[in-house]
Amino acid sequence: MEENSDGQSYTVTCASCGQKTLIVKELYSKVPRFGMLVLISMICSNCGYRVFDSVSLEYKGPERIEFKVSGPKDLSAKVIRSTTSSIAIPELGIELKPGPRSDAFITNIEGLLDRFADVAEQLASSSEGILLEKANAALDKIRLAMDGKVPFTLIIEDESGNSAVVPEATEE
């Protein structure tokens, strides 16, 4: 195992190909709004298997965030989602729940809506009848929201308290 001031690197057996060629790198870092994290990358030099993850080393307690989006300027607000959070937009009837392989991510509200639109498009492409109609209706609502034409509330509930919505800085 190699260790330095930034973290450590070591090789283990790859879960995909079974060879001892999976290089694991851990980097410890203090990130604003998240606190101390360990950032982990795993790449197999044999089969190309890849995993990237971040694990919070701090627990801040459960938190609920509500952010009102009333127009196009609000779509630029940054969304920081931890692996333990759920995201809901009740007015659009959409939600993202945490699961065993949940990813943490940083995007903006427009990017989040784009993720939901991708899922609705996938559902529409593989559906028929009433399910196709529902997927297309959801996609229409999401697109209107992405254009800033539909006000909505973004709700994040996070068991670890490591998520945030950061509005775009405004000039005063």
ChimeraX attribute file (.defattr): number of C-alpha atoms within 10 A of each C-alpha:
attribute: neighborCount
match mode: 1-to-1
recipient: residues
	/A:1	7
	/A:2	9
	/A:3	11
	/A:4	8
	/A:5	7
	/A:6	9
	/A:7	15
	/A:8	15
	/A:9	16
	/A:10	14
	/A:11	16
	/A:12	14
	/A:13	13
	/A:14	21
	/A:15	11
	/A:16	13
	/A:17	14
	/A:18	12
	/A:19	14
	/A:20	14
	/A:21	20
	/A:22	25
	/A:23	17
	/A:24	19
	/A:25	19
	/A:26	19
	/A:27	16
	/A:28	18
	/A:29	16
	/A:30	12
	/A:31	10
	/A:32	7
	/A:33	13
	/A:34	22
	/A:35	14
	/A:36	16
	/A:37	17
	/A:38	17
	/A:39	16
	/A:40	18
	/A:41	17
	/A:42	22
	/A:43	18
	/A:44	22
	/A:45	14
	/A:46	14
	/A:47	14
	/A:48	14
	/A:49	15
	/A:50	15
	/A:51	11
	/A:52	12
	/A:53	16
	/A:54	18
	/A:55	15
	/A:56	19
	/A:57	13
	/A:58	13
	/A:59	13
	/A:60	12
	/A:61	10
	/A:62	14
	/A:63	15
	/A:64	15
	/A:65	15
	/A:66	15
	/A:67	17
	/A:68	11
	/A:69	19
	/A:70	15
	/A:71	15
	/A:72	15
	/A:73	12
	/A:74	18
	/A:75	22
	/A:76	17
	/A:77	19
	/A:78	19
	/A:79	22
	/A:80	20
	/A:81	24
	/A:82	26
	/A:83	23
	/A:84	20
	/A:85	25
	/A:86	20
	/A:87	20
	/A:88	17
	/A:89	17
	/A:90	12
	/A:91	14
	/A:92	20
	/A:93	10
	/A:94	14
	/A:95	14
	/A:96	13
	/A:97	13
	/A:98	15
	/A:99	11
	/A:100	7
	/A:101	8
	/A:102	16
	/A:103	15
	/A:104	17
	/A:105	15
	/A:106	15
	/A:107	14
	/A:108	20
	/A:109	23
	/A:110	22
	/A:111	17
	/A:112	17
	/A:113	19
	/A:114	16
	/A:115	11
	/A:116	19
	/A:117	21
	/A:118	12
	/A:119	14
	/A:120	21
	/A:121	16
	/A:122	12
	/A:123	17
	/A:124	20
	/A:125	12
	/A:126	10
	/A:127	14
	/A:128	12
	/A:129	8
	/A:130	9
	/A:131	13
	/A:132	17
	/A:133	13
	/A:134	16
	/A:135	21
	/A:136	18
	/A:137	15
	/A:138	19
	/A:139	23
	/A:140	15
	/A:141	17
	/A:142	24
	/A:143	18
	/A:144	13
	/A:145	23
	/A:146	20
	/A:147	13
	/A:148	18
	/A:149	14
	/A:150	17
	/A:151	15
	/A:152	17
	/A:153	16
	/A:154	19
	/A:155	18
	/A:156	27
	/A:157	22
	/A:158	23
	/A:159	18
	/A:160	18
	/A:161	22
	/A:162	24
	/A:163	27
	/A:164	22
	/A:165	21
	/A:166	15
	/A:167	16
	/A:168	13
	/A:169	8
	/A:170	6
	/A:171	4
	/A:172	3
